[in-house]
Amino acid sequence: MSESRQADAAAQQFLGARRSIPARLLSAPGLDAAQRAWLLEHALRVPDHGALTPWRLISLEGAAKLRFGERLAALALARDAALPEDKREKERLRYTHAPWVLVVVARIDATHAKIPAQEQLLSAGCVAYNLLLGAQALGFGAQWLTGWAAYDARVAALLGLAADERVIGFVHIGSINGAMAERARPAAAAKVSAWMG
């Protein structure tokens, strides 16, 4: 097989293996400094109409992940005073499994004359997706999560977000510690149609 065909086969296999690994199955060891630098550089290579760079990343690691979870557990309890203890504990520990969690933040200029807010939001979403692909390319697992925390104004304030910013998701990255079955995927024929005029 030629080098070009081998490369094509490797790329096809890579995309065919793309999957999210549940955060609870991600653990140390995490990415080293060189791998992190590579991942961050390449995750930002996304479609970006007008070169607005309408996104940024917030890194959560080490003890900060537990502190963040503790603050979220308190906010969850404030949202629901009847929240059971096991749910509070889940909130507290949610960010502690993977060694590195990146908060992907979109910065939307809703008044831009030429670039709609949706395009800016989608660009930020592409950053989150590139983090998933990049982690996989480096041999790690990742999961893009949202949950109530991504949409809560108090969490936005906790993260220091400006009025024109919003959380796109929390991308958890680490070594894969466990296996899970492949889920059913839609057939392309069921999702693709041809416009005939």
C-alpha angles and dihedrals in degrees: 000000000000121000090248093054091046089053091049091050091048092051091048091049091048094053092041089057095049111130142142116252113212111252090236088064093053120093145148140332094071133181118306122230095270092048091049092051091049093048095049093046093051098039089064093058094099138132105280116173109214092006089264093149089213094186145063137184132235116202121218117189143140118004091347090073092059092044089051091049091049091052090048091049089054091049091048089053090049088053092050119018089190093057106139119243093246091056091049090051091049090054091047094053099033095104099040102078102072115054092228131035121183120199108212110210126192119210106202124197098199092181097056109133097216110020116064120222090244092062091051091049092049090051089056089048089055089057090056091048093047088055088057093048093043093050089051091048088056092050097257134115127239142181130199109215134177118169125155092312092068091060103036118108092211091055089049088054091047089055092047095244119171122233091263094050132088137178114256093184150303112263111204115201131186148106116313110251107183141005134260133187120260112258125229113275125204118256112247090229089062093053104037125074134170122237108226100184 
